[in-house]
């Protein structure tokens, strides 16, 4: 493998990386990309250019708020560059345990650190032959982000909206029971 000058590998990866927004939030009716999807798309390029990626996280209190900072670092073993992104944590969010609150903030911060490091934007892949073909979408699995959004909607008095959207998802029994219980508690 030819050794690239300085940080040319990062520019090449930024140019070649295709991480489409292949997750769908039918509650909010939008497509999004996940940190896992970005990482999956990155692995072959990291191998191709002989570099590696690390992601570290730290939590600290800032101005009375818990903040999680995710740091994405790419290196060829000699040179490295990193980007950080932050997300607030609400450990008292109704309907969520502390692990869910931290996990949600971690996913958010990680996704934005990766997006900023690799200059991900919202352009479509022009090489795709399926750009204009209709896609049959199976019932999506309830992600943590969607679940958290539904909990927020319930907590802000929008239980009816959540009730009407719940059937659009495959969810765990625990998720379904928690949402149903919270809807009942918030409509009394």
Backbone as JSON, one array per atom type, in Angstrom:
{
  "sequence": "XXXXXXXXXXXXXXXXXXXXXXXXXXXXXXXXXXXXXXXXXXXXXXXXXXXXXXXXXXXXXXXXXXXXXXXXXXXXXXXXXXXXXXXXXXXXXXXXXXXXXXXXXXXXXXXXXXXXXXXXXXXXXXXXXXXXXXXXXXXXXXXXXXXXXXXXXXXXXXXXXXXXXXXXXXXXXXXXXXXXXXXXXXXX",
  "N": [[0.84, -1.17, 0.0], [0.57, 2.16, -0.89], [2.02, 4.81, 0.84], [0.32, 7.61, 1.93], [0.7, 11.15, 1.67], [0.99, 13.07, 4.58], [-2.09, 13.88, 5.79], [-3.65, 12.9, 3.72], [-5.11, 10.59, 3.46], [-7.4, 11.03, 5.0], [-8.79, 12.98, 3.55], [-9.3, 11.5, 1.25], [-10.97, 9.47, 2.29], [-13.1, 11.05, 3.23], [-14.03, 11.91, 0.77], [-14.8, 9.52, -0.51], [-16.57, 8.18, 1.17], [-19.76, 6.88, 1.59], [-22.55, 7.19, 3.29], [-25.57, 6.56, 3.55], [-28.79, 7.91, 4.47], [-30.38, 5.61, 5.74], [-32.13, 4.77, 7.65], [-35.44, 4.95, 8.94], [-37.7, 7.15, 10.42], [-40.78, 6.77, 11.21], [-42.49, 8.01, 12.9], [-41.71, 10.71, 13.09], [-41.54, 11.05, 10.41], [-39.16, 11.04, 8.72], [-35.97, 10.4, 7.17], [-32.91, 9.09, 8.43], [-29.43, 8.83, 9.35], [-27.59, 6.42, 11.14], [-25.17, 6.11, 13.82], [-24.07, 3.57, 13.8], [-24.51, 2.81, 11.13], [-22.85, 4.63, 9.79], [-20.35, 3.8, 10.78], [-20.22, 1.18, 9.75], [-20.08, 1.71, 7.0], [-17.63, 2.97, 6.95], [-15.63, 1.08, 7.64], [-14.47, -0.55, 5.42], [-13.06, 1.48, 4.07], [-11.28, 2.44, 5.97], [-9.65, 0.21, 6.2], [-8.69, 0.07, 3.56], [-7.11, 2.41, 3.4], [-5.31, 2.06, 5.42], [-5.64, 2.99, 8.07], [-6.98, 3.87, 11.32], [-9.83, 4.17, 13.49], [-10.91, 5.65, 16.46], [-13.24, 5.96, 19.1], [-14.03, 7.85, 21.8], [-15.56, 8.61, 24.93], [-16.69, 11.01, 27.29], [-18.11, 12.19, 30.32], [-19.3, 15.09, 31.84], [-20.06, 17.75, 34.13], [-21.52, 20.74, 33.15], [-22.19, 24.0, 33.69], [-24.23, 23.25, 35.45], [-25.49, 21.2, 34.07], [-25.52, 17.82, 32.91], [-23.25, 16.69, 30.54], [-22.39, 14.85, 27.71], [-19.52, 14.1, 25.97], [-18.42, 13.16, 22.86], [-15.66, 11.84, 21.23], [-14.23, 11.5, 18.16], [-11.57, 10.0, 16.63], [-9.25, 9.81, 14.02], [-6.51, 8.01, 12.71], [-3.3, 7.32, 11.24], [-1.39, 6.02, 12.54], [0.78, 7.61, 12.77], [0.06, 10.3, 12.28], [-2.76, 12.09, 13.5], [-6.17, 13.15, 13.77], [-8.91, 14.75, 15.33], [-12.41, 15.1, 16.16], [-14.87, 16.57, 18.19], [-18.1, 16.15, 19.64], [-20.99, 17.22, 21.42], [-23.6, 16.28, 23.71], [-26.43, 16.89, 25.66], [-27.51, 15.41, 28.77], [-30.33, 14.09, 30.26], [-30.94, 12.82, 33.16], [-33.24, 12.46, 34.56], [-35.39, 12.07, 32.92], [-38.7, 11.4, 32.25], [-40.02, 8.15, 32.15], [-37.77, 6.93, 31.23], [-34.92, 5.04, 31.97], [-31.74, 5.6, 33.59], [-29.67, 4.5, 32.04], [-30.81, 4.41, 29.48], [-31.11, 7.14, 28.97], [-28.42, 8.04, 28.98], [-27.48, 6.42, 26.89], [-28.96, 7.33, 24.67], [-28.02, 9.98, 24.45], [-25.33, 9.42, 23.98], [-25.43, 8.08, 21.48], [-26.35, 10.17, 19.85], [-24.31, 12.18, 20.13], [-22.07, 10.76, 19.2], [-22.79, 10.18, 16.55], [-22.86, 12.77, 15.45], [-20.22, 13.64, 15.85], [-18.84, 11.85, 14.19], [-20.06, 12.51, 11.74], [-19.18, 15.16, 11.42], [-16.38, 14.83, 11.35], [-16.03, 13.3, 9.03], [-17.26, 14.81, 7.14], [-19.98, 14.47, 6.36], [-22.88, 14.9, 4.44], [-26.12, 15.89, 3.19], [-26.51, 14.91, 0.61], [-27.75, 12.97, -2.16], [-26.87, 9.7, -3.35], [-25.68, 9.81, -6.43], [-24.98, 7.79, -8.14], [-26.65, 5.7, -7.74], [-28.94, 3.37, -9.02], [-31.46, 3.14, -8.18], [-32.72, 5.44, -7.4], [-35.15, 6.66, -8.17], [-37.0, 4.64, -7.9], [-39.86, 3.19, -6.33], [-39.84, 2.16, -2.93], [-40.61, -0.61, -1.03], [-41.41, -0.5, 2.26], [-40.69, -2.3, 5.12], [-42.3, -2.86, 8.3], [-40.74, -0.87, 10.6], [-38.25, -1.59, 13.13], [-38.56, -0.52, 16.45], [-36.47, 1.98, 17.28], [-34.06, 3.18, 19.71], [-33.94, 5.95, 19.59], [-36.42, 6.66, 18.43], [-38.18, 5.59, 20.31], [-37.45, 7.15, 22.52], [-38.24, 9.65, 21.54], [-41.0, 9.28, 21.41], [-41.56, 8.98, 24.13], [-40.93, 11.57, 24.99], [-42.92, 13.01, 23.61], [-45.22, 12.03, 24.89], [-44.73, 13.0, 27.45], [-45.02, 15.68, 27.0], [-47.67, 16.11, 26.63], [-48.73, 15.01, 24.31], [-50.0, 12.54, 23.88], [-51.97, 11.33, 22.26], [-50.94, 11.5, 19.69], [-48.8, 9.73, 19.87], [-50.16, 7.34, 20.46], [-51.46, 6.91, 18.02], [-49.34, 6.31, 16.37], [-47.97, 4.12, 17.34], [-48.6, 1.55, 16.33], [-47.22, 1.43, 14.0], [-44.73, 0.34, 14.33], [-42.4, -2.31, 15.03], [-41.95, -3.42, 18.17], [-40.45, -4.02, 21.39], [-41.91, -5.99, 24.01], [-41.62, -4.77, 26.49], [-41.16, -2.08, 25.74], [-43.62, -1.49, 24.52], [-45.42, -1.93, 26.67], [-44.53, 0.02, 28.51], [-44.94, 2.44, 27.07], [-47.74, 2.3, 26.69], [-48.64, 2.29, 29.36], [-47.68, 4.8, 30.2], [-49.12, 6.5, 28.5], [-51.71, 6.07, 29.42], [-51.43, 7.05, 32.06], [-50.93, 9.74, 31.56], [-53.21, 10.67, 30.37], [-55.19, 10.89, 32.16]],
  "CA": [[0.0, 0.0, 0.0], [1.32, 3.41, -1.0], [1.83, 5.7, 1.99], [-0.15, 8.91, 1.49], [1.3, 12.29, 2.35], [0.33, 13.65, 5.75], [-3.45, 13.44, 6.11], [-4.39, 12.69, 2.47], [-6.07, 9.49, 3.64], [-8.66, 11.57, 5.52], [-9.46, 13.63, 2.43], [-9.82, 10.43, 0.39], [-12.12, 8.83, 2.96], [-14.2, 12.02, 3.19], [-14.54, 11.95, -0.6], [-15.35, 8.23, -0.93], [-17.54, 7.63, 2.11], [-21.2, 6.99, 1.32], [-23.32, 6.72, 4.45], [-26.91, 7.08, 3.28], [-29.78, 7.96, 5.55], [-31.19, 4.43, 5.44], [-33.05, 4.5, 8.75], [-36.64, 5.77, 8.77], [-38.49, 7.44, 11.6], [-42.14, 7.0, 10.72], [-43.15, 8.92, 13.85], [-41.41, 12.07, 12.62], [-41.57, 10.98, 8.95], [-37.9, 11.48, 8.11], [-34.87, 9.43, 7.09], [-31.73, 9.51, 9.17], [-28.34, 7.86, 9.39], [-27.21, 6.07, 12.51], [-23.72, 5.96, 14.04], [-23.72, 2.22, 13.37], [-24.46, 2.83, 9.66], [-21.63, 5.35, 9.41], [-19.2, 2.94, 11.09], [-20.22, 0.06, 8.8], [-19.6, 2.23, 5.71], [-16.23, 3.38, 7.13], [-14.68, -0.02, 7.84], [-13.65, -0.89, 4.24], [-12.19, 2.6, 3.73], [-10.2, 2.44, 6.95], [-8.76, -0.88, 5.79], [-8.08, 0.47, 2.28], [-6.11, 3.46, 3.58], [-4.39, 1.7, 6.49], [-5.77, 3.85, 9.25], [-7.95, 3.36, 12.28], [-10.72, 5.13, 14.12], [-11.3, 5.38, 17.84], [-14.27, 6.84, 19.63], [-14.02, 7.88, 23.26], [-16.61, 9.47, 25.48], [-16.55, 11.43, 28.68], [-19.26, 12.9, 30.84], [-18.94, 16.09, 32.83], [-21.09, 18.73, 34.42], [-21.24, 22.07, 32.63], [-23.24, 24.97, 34.04], [-25.33, 22.56, 36.12], [-26.06, 20.17, 33.22], [-24.66, 16.71, 32.52], [-22.95, 16.74, 29.12], [-21.57, 13.76, 27.21], [-18.7, 14.5, 24.83], [-17.92, 12.03, 22.08], [-14.47, 12.25, 20.47], [-13.89, 10.57, 17.08], [-10.19, 10.25, 16.22], [-8.73, 8.96, 12.95], [-5.05, 8.04, 12.73], [-2.56, 6.35, 10.44], [-0.33, 5.55, 13.41], [1.73, 8.71, 12.92], [-0.72, 11.53, 12.34], [-4.16, 11.89, 13.87], [-7.03, 14.31, 13.89], [-10.15, 14.37, 16.01], [-13.54, 16.02, 16.25], [-15.72, 16.29, 19.34], [-19.48, 16.63, 19.63], [-21.58, 17.11, 22.76], [-25.05, 16.13, 23.86], [-26.88, 16.96, 27.04], [-28.12, 14.2, 29.33], [-31.34, 14.35, 31.28], [-31.09, 11.55, 33.87], [-34.57, 12.39, 35.18], [-36.41, 12.05, 31.88], [-39.79, 10.51, 32.63], [-40.19, 6.97, 31.31], [-36.47, 6.45, 30.79], [-33.95, 4.84, 33.05], [-30.5, 6.37, 33.39], [-28.92, 3.91, 30.94], [-31.43, 4.86, 28.23], [-30.8, 8.55, 28.8], [-27.02, 8.13, 28.58], [-27.34, 5.78, 25.58], [-29.51, 8.24, 23.68], [-27.08, 11.09, 24.3], [-24.13, 8.86, 23.39], [-25.69, 7.86, 20.05], [-26.46, 11.48, 19.21], [-23.0, 12.83, 20.08], [-21.19, 9.95, 18.35], [-23.21, 10.38, 15.16], [-22.47, 14.11, 15.01], [-18.75, 13.69, 15.78], [-18.47, 11.15, 12.96], [-20.53, 13.31, 10.61], [-18.31, 16.32, 11.27], [-15.04, 14.38, 10.97], [-16.03, 12.78, 7.67], [-17.96, 15.78, 6.29], [-21.2, 13.88, 5.81], [-23.91, 15.88, 4.13], [-27.42, 15.31, 2.86], [-26.66, 14.65, -0.82], [-28.1, 11.62, -2.55], [-25.87, 9.0, -4.13], [-26.08, 9.96, -7.82], [-24.68, 6.55, -8.86], [-27.65, 4.68, -7.45], [-29.95, 3.14, -10.05], [-32.76, 3.0, -7.54], [-33.1, 6.73, -6.83], [-36.56, 6.99, -8.43], [-37.87, 3.48, -7.73], [-40.51, 3.13, -5.03], [-39.29, 1.14, -2.05], [-41.56, -1.14, -0.06], [-40.76, -0.42, 3.57], [-41.28, -3.15, 6.16], [-42.54, -2.2, 9.58], [-39.42, -0.74, 11.22], [-38.05, -1.9, 14.54], [-38.52, 0.7, 17.26], [-35.11, 2.31, 17.73], [-33.99, 3.94, 20.96], [-34.26, 7.35, 19.29], [-37.87, 6.78, 18.22], [-38.77, 5.33, 21.62], [-37.23, 8.36, 23.33], [-39.09, 10.72, 21.0], [-42.37, 9.0, 21.84], [-41.64, 9.31, 25.56], [-40.97, 13.03, 25.08], [-44.25, 13.44, 23.16], [-46.16, 11.73, 25.97], [-44.44, 13.91, 28.56], [-45.42, 17.05, 26.65], [-49.11, 16.14, 26.42], [-49.1, 14.59, 22.95], [-50.23, 11.09, 23.96], [-52.79, 10.89, 21.14], [-50.05, 11.31, 18.53], [-48.03, 8.51, 20.1], [-51.1, 6.22, 20.31], [-51.76, 6.68, 16.6], [-48.13, 5.88, 15.67], [-47.37, 2.92, 17.93], [-48.82, 0.36, 15.5], [-46.33, 1.48, 12.84], [-43.42, -0.17, 14.7], [-42.15, -3.55, 15.76], [-41.3, -3.01, 19.42], [-40.39, -5.04, 22.42], [-43.04, -6.01, 24.93], [-41.34, -3.77, 27.52], [-41.4, -0.76, 25.15], [-45.06, -1.34, 24.33], [-46.05, -1.8, 27.99], [-44.16, 1.31, 29.09], [-45.65, 3.5, 26.34], [-49.17, 2.17, 26.99], [-48.83, 2.73, 30.74], [-47.48, 6.25, 30.29], [-50.24, 7.17, 27.84], [-52.84, 6.02, 30.36], [-51.15, 7.95, 33.17], [-50.93, 11.13, 31.11], [-54.52, 11.07, 29.84], [-56.16, 10.9, 33.27]],
  "C": [[0.89, 1.25, 0.0], [1.0, 4.3, 0.19], [1.44, 7.09, 1.46], [0.52, 10.02, 2.3], [0.39, 12.81, 3.45], [-1.06, 13.07, 5.96], [-4.29, 13.21, 4.85], [-5.41, 11.57, 2.6], [-7.42, 10.01, 4.15], [-9.46, 12.23, 4.4], [-10.05, 12.57, 1.5], [-11.03, 9.75, 1.01], [-13.32, 9.77, 2.94], [-14.84, 12.05, 1.81], [-15.27, 10.67, -0.99], [-16.49, 7.71, -0.05], [-18.97, 7.93, 1.68], [-21.92, 6.36, 2.5], [-24.73, 7.26, 4.3], [-27.79, 7.08, 4.53], [-30.76, 6.81, 5.29], [-32.05, 3.98, 6.61], [-34.25, 5.43, 8.57], [-37.38, 5.92, 10.08], [-39.9, 7.75, 11.13], [-42.94, 7.87, 11.68], [-42.94, 10.36, 13.4], [-41.4, 12.18, 11.1], [-40.31, 11.57, 8.31], [-36.91, 10.33, 8.1], [-33.69, 9.98, 7.86], [-30.66, 8.44, 9.06], [-27.98, 7.61, 10.85], [-25.67, 6.01, 12.61], [-23.26, 4.59, 13.56], [-23.59, 2.14, 11.86], [-23.22, 3.53, 9.14], [-20.41, 4.46, 9.62], [-19.09, 1.77, 10.11], [-19.68, 0.51, 7.45], [-18.12, 2.61, 5.78], [-15.23, 2.23, 7.12], [-13.86, -0.38, 6.6], [-12.67, 0.23, 3.86], [-11.03, 2.71, 4.71], [-9.17, 1.38, 6.59], [-7.99, -0.49, 4.52], [-6.94, 1.45, 2.48], [-5.19, 3.22, 4.79], [-4.44, 2.62, 7.69], [-6.84, 3.26, 10.17], [-8.7, 4.51, 12.93], [-10.96, 4.71, 15.56], [-12.36, 6.4, 18.24], [-14.22, 6.73, 21.15], [-15.09, 8.85, 23.73], [-16.27, 9.83, 26.91], [-17.8, 12.22, 29.05], [-18.77, 13.88, 31.89], [-20.12, 17.03, 33.05], [-20.63, 20.09, 33.9], [-22.43, 22.95, 32.94], [-24.47, 24.29, 34.64], [-25.98, 21.47, 35.29], [-25.04, 19.07, 32.99], [-24.5, 16.75, 31.01], [-22.04, 15.57, 28.77], [-20.83, 14.26, 25.98], [-18.17, 13.25, 24.16], [-16.79, 12.54, 21.2], [-14.15, 11.16, 19.45], [-12.51, 10.96, 16.56], [-9.8, 9.28, 15.11], [-7.22, 9.13, 12.93], [-4.48, 7.01, 11.77], [-1.41, 5.75, 11.25], [0.74, 6.61, 13.65], [1.01, 10.03, 13.13], [-2.14, 11.2, 12.77], [-4.87, 13.23, 13.92], [-8.32, 13.86, 14.55], [-11.17, 15.49, 15.95], [-14.35, 15.59, 17.46], [-17.12, 16.84, 19.09], [-20.07, 16.36, 21.01], [-23.09, 16.92, 22.68], [-25.38, 16.19, 25.34], [-27.52, 15.65, 27.47], [-29.13, 14.63, 30.38], [-31.6, 13.04, 32.02], [-32.46, 11.39, 34.52], [-35.69, 12.38, 34.16], [-37.46, 10.99, 32.22], [-39.89, 9.36, 31.63], [-38.89, 6.37, 30.82], [-35.61, 6.16, 32.0], [-32.66, 5.55, 32.67], [-29.68, 5.82, 32.22], [-29.49, 4.36, 29.59], [-31.1, 6.32, 27.94], [-29.36, 8.74, 28.34], [-26.83, 7.55, 27.18], [-27.85, 6.66, 24.45], [-28.56, 9.39, 23.4], [-25.78, 10.62, 23.64], [-24.31, 8.66, 21.89], [-25.7, 9.17, 19.29], [-25.08, 12.12, 19.05], [-22.04, 12.08, 19.15], [-21.5, 10.18, 16.88], [-22.74, 11.74, 14.64], [-20.95, 14.28, 14.97], [-18.28, 13.02, 14.49], [-18.87, 11.95, 11.72], [-19.64, 14.51, 10.36], [-16.9, 15.92, 10.82], [-14.99, 13.98, 9.5], [-16.85, 13.62, 6.7], [-19.19, 15.19, 5.61], [-22.23, 14.98, 5.57], [-25.19, 15.16, 3.72], [-27.61, 15.01, 1.38], [-27.02, 13.2, -1.07], [-26.95, 11.01, -3.33], [-26.34, 9.01, -5.59], [-25.84, 8.69, -8.62], [-25.74, 5.48, -8.66], [-28.67, 4.58, -8.59], [-31.35, 3.15, -9.47], [-33.26, 4.31, -6.96], [-34.58, 6.99, -7.0], [-37.51, 5.81, -8.3], [-38.55, 3.52, -6.37], [-39.96, 1.96, -4.22], [-40.38, 0.7, -1.07], [-40.86, -1.19, 1.29], [-41.46, -1.36, 4.55], [-41.5, -2.32, 7.42], [-41.2, -2.1, 10.31], [-39.42, -1.15, 12.69], [-37.97, -0.58, 15.3], [-37.1, 0.9, 17.76], [-35.19, 3.06, 19.05], [-34.38, 5.39, 20.73], [-35.77, 7.56, 19.13], [-38.6, 6.59, 19.55], [-38.65, 6.57, 22.51], [-38.08, 9.52, 22.85], [-40.54, 10.52, 21.43], [-42.55, 9.32, 23.32], [-41.72, 10.82, 25.76], [-42.35, 13.56, 24.68], [-45.28, 13.2, 24.27], [-45.98, 12.73, 27.1], [-44.83, 15.35, 28.27], [-46.88, 17.12, 26.24], [-49.57, 15.7, 25.04], [-49.3, 13.07, 22.88], [-51.01, 10.56, 22.77], [-51.93, 10.63, 19.9], [-49.27, 10.02, 18.67], [-48.94, 7.28, 19.92], [-51.34, 5.89, 18.85], [-50.55, 6.15, 15.83], [-47.56, 4.56, 16.17], [-47.49, 1.69, 17.03], [-47.92, 0.34, 14.27], [-44.98, 0.82, 13.1], [-43.48, -1.58, 15.26], [-41.39, -3.12, 17.01], [-41.31, -4.15, 20.41], [-41.62, -4.93, 23.31], [-42.85, -4.93, 26.0], [-41.59, -2.36, 26.99], [-42.9, -0.5, 25.03], [-45.78, -1.13, 25.66], [-45.77, -0.44, 28.61], [-44.91, 2.45, 28.4], [-47.14, 3.49, 26.67], [-49.47, 2.68, 28.4], [-48.7, 4.25, 30.85], [-48.59, 7.04, 29.61], [-51.44, 7.21, 28.78], [-52.65, 6.99, 31.51], [-51.26, 9.42, 32.78], [-52.25, 11.59, 30.5], [-55.59, 11.08, 30.91], [-56.5, 12.31, 33.65]]
}
